[in-house]
Amino acid sequence: MKEKTDFLVIGSGIAGLSFALQAAAHGKVAVVTKQDISESATNYAQGGIATVSSEEDTFDAHVQDTLVAGAGICHEDVVRMVVEEGPKVIRNLIDWGVQFTKSGDAYDLTREGGHSARRILHAEDITGREIERALVEAAKRHENITIYENHIAIDLVTESKVLKQKLEHNRCLGAHVLDKESGVVKTFAARITLLASGGAGKVYLYTCNPDVATGDGVAMAYRAGATIANMEFMQFHPTTLYHPNARSFLISEAVRGEGAVLKRRDGTAFMEKYHHLKDLAPRDIVARAIDNEMKTYGDDCVFLDIRHRGAEYITSRFPNIYQTCLEYGIDMTQEMLPVVPAAHYLCGGVQVDFNAETDIKHLYAIGEVAFTGLHGGNRLASNSLLEAAVYAGRAYEHAVQVLKDEEFSFPLIPEWDAGTATNSDEMVVVSQNWDEIRRFMWNYVGIVRSDKRLARAMRRIELIQDEIEEYYWNFIVTSDLIELRNIATVAQLIVACAQMRKESRGLNYNIDYPGVDDQNWKRDTHIKKKF
């Protein structure tokens, strides 16, 4: 089955839907999403979106905060561009129906770790859910946007793949996509393809990401020949609720921004000995501090205490967090919250330029799947939604111009060929490999790494890759098999980039190289598939 469209968008968070809503004025848009359209990392973002919107704040201050958090390897030109375009994309979001929380007639601004001023726009403590609501409603109303729920992309189709030859300027022609409900593989032919598929937190055993975050876009782009960068920088959110039934519920950094203090079980605050900003230190420092405290004192978690702000303030400022914790038997107005770090945000990804285009023509990537240079070695809180919205606009403007300037026939791509593949009766192979990858990534390639741990991880992933490749081509593809293949690819990319970087910078902490090496490593890591 073949579908033809002007724009193919893979992913339905703020990145994909922002692009789709703008591109729809210039052609047909197909939005492919793995589950329900609202099931994205955007939907789970609690804190907010950072932008300069008060007289007490400046672009220069936001730029500086981002550079400091990024551990010296942010691309300053990118940082300044994103920060300065922030107010424009906020107006777009408001025009699409996003309702940010107000204090009187002005928008209420909060502060999070690493920020020198209050500049976080939020919608109570469910900002992502509000943004997703508004964008989904706008997309469903648009006659030029067709939404394909429960569809998972298998692989990108490129000109070199179709022609079976290496091209100096390869071009993306669309993608093969599995309809999860029917089992039919559809061929999407598209003039422009956009990866907005989110992150890869499910590569790790403990994550606050939704189940869809299996690194699909990064893996597909790598297999297609795109350059991947800085995969060693996986951000671990310091404060995820520690509860056996919580499925890694995130406790927003905004809670610390409003005065919460990290403490040991005995009530001793500890962040002062790790950083002068104490509980508002950048996330990499807070996560390592918690990890060290847990290992030093043999505890399973640490605690977050905001009781001093009073019940009325807590329940009004953080109604969702309060209610969810209450469902797990924890009253944050009366008790300290048990928290642990968890894989949260991938700062690396598919390398793109100022317009979000990859080094494969007509293939764009925005949001967590992309590496733009904004985040450097560590993402500043609430810069991710901002980055996604800014690059959605830039990608849209560039893609529309490309379609105007370049004349080419509608891409002709072959249908999916299953060959002699049969249905598998041994899905235990998938679940076993999935579990093993996530466990050794957590143990060997987590918050603290070493050369020995990385070598062990690489040996294991190479063996598993061989098993997956054999299994993948022998059996008819399923959603589980596609995701396993992708997390294995992303795991290998993370390990490979971590092995390259012989220093400890930002989110990559290696006990064999405890210092920062600006002379040799004040730069990005790059990896590209050899054909």
KAUR-V985410 format. One record per helix or strand of 2 or more residues. SS is the DSSP state (helix for helix, strand for strand). FROM is the first residue (numbers start at 1). TO is the last residue. If there is no record, write none. Layout:
BEGIN
ss = {SS,SS}
from = {FROM,FROM}
to = {TO,TO}
END
This chain:
BEGIN
ss = {strand,helix,strand,helix,strand,helix,helix,strand,strand,strand,strand,helix,strand,strand,helix,strand,strand,helix,helix,strand,strand,helix,strand,helix,helix,helix,strand,helix,helix,helix,strand,strand,strand,helix,strand,helix,helix,helix,helix,helix,strand}
from = {2,14,29,41,49,59,76,102,106,109,120,127,145,151,159,171,185,201,216,228,234,253,261,271,278,283,302,307,311,319,337,349,363,367,370,383,428,451,479,518,526}
to = {10,23,32,44,50,69,95,103,107,110,121,141,148,158,163,179,195,203,224,229,241,257,263,273,280,297,305,309,317,327,346,351,365,369,371,405,444,474,500,521,527}
END
